[in-house]
Amino acid sequence: MTRKQDLLDRRQELADAAIATLAREGMRGLTHRAVDRFAGLPEGTTSYYFRTRQALLQAAVERLAELTAAELQLAPIADPDDLADAAAAVVESWLTSGRDRQLARFELSMEATRRPELREVLRASGASVRAEVAGLLARVGVPDPARRAAVLVACVDGLVFDRLVGAGSADDDPAVLRTVIRTLLA
């Protein structure tokens, strides 16, 4: 492996540790030292790669965007029902194996309401996700895909938030999720 690849891998490892720390400890618990501890690395490692808290937060947002983009690279989709099934599977994974990432994303979203520099990073990330979803909608013939993508993303975000914090229905049955997604696409 090259030195450049080693640096990229370490930065990615630390961004993943920051995401996990955010999910477990919240925004107040996210410190360079906490990330070092979570990653099992010597104290000072995180601050070497990410000098400021803003740099660490930005790395977490960018890593979340990278992981989300990878998840949205769905198998070939032929129609809205295929899209609903694929989207429901993504949401199901966000509520189970990807739960920490979603908790971290919501932590970062709340923090962005108070930090304009973080808000800009999140906006860019969100625009990328909405563009990807608009492309998926266009491929299955949904009219006005950009507008509908914005609505679909907002509704899915609300659904995920509702399920994660337990404010509403705790029904995570994949069939129910598919029905909800199909309704949103209709």
ABEGO torsion letter per residue (X at the ends): XBAAAAAAAAAAAAAAAAAAAAAAAEAAABBAAAAAAAAGBBBGAAAAABABAAAAAAAAAAAAAAAAAAAABBBBBABAAAAAAAAAAAAAAAABAAAAAAAAAAAAAAAAAABAAAAAAAAAAAAAAAAAAAAAAAAAGBBGAAAAAAAAAAAAAAAAAAAAAGABBABABAAAAAAAAAAAAX
